Structure formats: C-alpha cells, structure tokens
C-alpha cells in the first residue's frame, strides 16, 4: 500500500506540509459552513418547517432593494433566495463585522486567548487525520521544488497519531474553561465548570472505546489502524467494533457539547454558558471550534469504525475486496461517511432534548466506563484468540 | 434489571430518531415541489397564503346570477352587529318585489370580524371573504360602501394595497 519511502530535503518537506495543510484547512472551512447550513435545513425539515429560505427582507435594506428589481422582472431573486444558502455569506460577514466587546472586569489576556486556544486545538488535530492511505497523486517533474514527490492523504503519518489526536483534542477544554473564568461573570463560570467536569468525564469512555480498536490492531498509527480495522479483522471482532462505535459516538456528542449533552451552554439555565460575554469574531471562534470538533469526531469515527477510505464498515471490507470500483480505497468514501455522521449529529439534535446534569454524569461514570472496560476485555480476548492479527 | 437493560439498549432514542427521520424525509423530498407540500409553514410574502375555508376576512356583498344585489334590507345584520359598523338605507327598484339597499356602509376600522352578520342573514347575501391584508394609512380607507371604485362592498378593496403579494 505505502509507496517506497522517498527521501526529501527539509525544504521539500516544509513546502509539502504547507500545501497539505492548506488543502486540509480548505476542506475544513468548506465543510464547516456547509454543516452550519445543513443544521438549519435539517432541523427545519425534521420539525416540518423549511429552515432558512432567504437572507433578505422583501424590500428592506440593500438586498431588498436589489430584490425588488428581480421581482419586477417576474423572477425570484436567486441572489438572496437560493434556498437560504447565501445565509452562509451573511453569517460570516456578521461574525466579522460585529463589535468585539471585552468586559471591563474581565481578565483581558486570558479572555482574548481562550477562543483562539479552542479553535487551534480543534484544527491542529487534522495534522494526524489520514484521509487516504498512501499517496493521492504524484507531482509532475516540472513543478519546481516538489516535482516527483507524492502528495499524501495525510499531513503527517506519525507513529502515535491517535495519541496525538486525543492529546490535542483534550486541550480544547482549556479554551472553554479559561474563557469562562476570564469572563468574570457567574453564568459563564458555571458553564465552564460544568463543561470542565463533563468533558473530562467523557474523555475516559471516549479513550477507552478507542482502546478496543487499538488493542485489536496493536498500533497507534492512523493509517495502519484504518487499514487493519478495515481489512484484517476476524468476523467475531465485528460486534465489538459495532458497539464501541456507538459508545464512541455518544461520547463524541458530549465532547463537542452537542445537543443531548450541551451542558456548558444550557441556554435556559445559563444564558449562553461559557460564551455569554463573547461577541463578534471571538464568539465566532467558539462557534467554529464546536463545528470543527464535530468534523474531527466524525473523521475519527469514520476512519476507525466505518472503514475510512474503504467502503464497507466494521472490517467487512474483505467481502467486497474484488468488486472493481467499490473495493478500492477512495477518499470520497471517507468524506461520504463523515457527511453521514455529521447528518446524524444534527438529526440527534433535532430529536433528543437536553439531559439533566446528573444524568449526563451518571451515564458517563455508571454505564459507559464499565461498559467500555468490558469492551476492551473482549477485544483483548479476540486478539488472544486470533493469532493472525498483525503485531506492531 | 429491566431499567438497566432499558438504559443499555436505547430503544426510546431509536423510536425518537425514527419519528424525526420520517418527518425529515417527507419534507426533504417534497419541500421544493409545487404540488405536494408536507411542511406546515408558508412562504407568505412571495407565495399567496392558503387560508382555511372558514377564514373570516372582510365583509362582502353578493350578487345573484342576474347581477342583482341579493340584500333585501331586512336590517338583521345591522341589528346584530356588536360594534354597529353596518348602516343600511333601503330603497325601491322597478321590477323588483323586495327592497334594495341604496346605501350599505361598512366601517371596517371598528369591525371585529365576528361573522354574526353573515350568520344572521336569511338570504345569504353577505359573506366574509378571504382578504386579510387590511392595513391602510388613512381612516377614510376603512369606510367601505356600495359606491365608488376603490372602496366598494362587491370586490376586494383597495385597503390592502400595501400587500406584499401583489405589489409591483
């Protein structure tokens, strides 16, 4: 699968990394606004509404003035009416243009750093996420510095990719807690404390549910794990992966502060939770971080449990291995699975109301952690019983 | 044990997801079609609203097939009107046995759209139509009668000329 290692100079490595980083950032910042748009529409459809259909009034404001000409010509003004999609532009413009207020009594330095910390922690994770095993394509020789080099499906193929992801992802809670504390206001503080307790609690079952695949594959390398989980699993490991997928996904909801577990910003108790005092682009950072975290969780879930770039989930790849198009690994499958899971995120938000705080913590400590420990035990037994599994 | 299993196997969550999922699919597949609509909201200013058949809009007088005014000036509507917005003056017309209104004034600014007048009418000569965009800038626009072009009892009036639907 992996091509022969190409020796690269430092300059080549740097240029390559920058190029790949740009690609990944573009991908993230395309899929995140689309998720925000999808959230509006999917929630609307699930509640028998239409969701966002326009950004402008009929005749008010600049867009209204433009639209009036369109109505006169007997046409629906597509510029602001195209199924609410232009609302994304409006959203971003609003986030940039709004006044950025720092409360007088706030701890200024920490207040300013916290949103950036939250955003960075969620974006940096993509350094270790692999969208495709091996090289996507090779640059032609004509390209100045990087000619003849392969363009890999991941930025860095590190040996402890999963560990890196989990470590960086857990930094995100600092952004929330610090921002809440620096706001110097009681509701953000309560939200931040809740969020600290909740995220730290849910990190345990999250990591434990990812431990089952680690035990089964015997490696922490992202590419190797994806490959082994998709192709080399024995049939009796499938139920374990199936269950730990659901456990992981549940914890993912809690980690990203999404709807059934959105304790940090329980708006009917805590105004808006940790970002009550934030406005403008700093609020936008928190907002983006939440959605990028969603993308991270779905990326990891689709890579480890749903087969990643291989079409069949839960290690069932071997049954379609020889089908011409479907059997080959394809980055599109990866993205398709991510989109499916992102839809599930929104779908669950439209279905399940928020749990009580003690229920949230009880689910983590009383049910999920013992459950995942049993899963890890079962995974170890499977590994013991199947000597064919790879040894790192 | 039952409780434990219920927590472990999330049947309720599955049921809820199924419900919202079916609603999503129904609306998602029909949202942009003209004929079938599964969603309950309406895109009002651009698309004319569908009203319930019993919607109580503005008072309108009806004419029969020959173009004769159906009203026979029994004054039942004028008597029953709780806010007394109807004023009728009756007259005679050749070739017609019953009386015919020479004046039928309706001051909509005080009308409460209770439909008592329509209920009390024994000749089915008045109805409340489906015109609901009844805002106006002048008080005079609300006094509606039989004469004149803009404010008459027989057609949709000029009152709602600031409607979004038929602007331009």
Interface residues (C-beta under 8 A of the other chain):
Chain A: X42 X44 X45 X46 X47 X48 X49 X50 X53 X58 X59 X68 X71 X72 X76 X83 X347 X348 X350 X351 X352 X363 X367 X371
Chain B: X7 X8 X13 X16 X17 X19 X20 X21 X23 X24 X27 X28 X31 X32 X38 X39 X40 X41 X43 X45 X46 X164 X167 X168
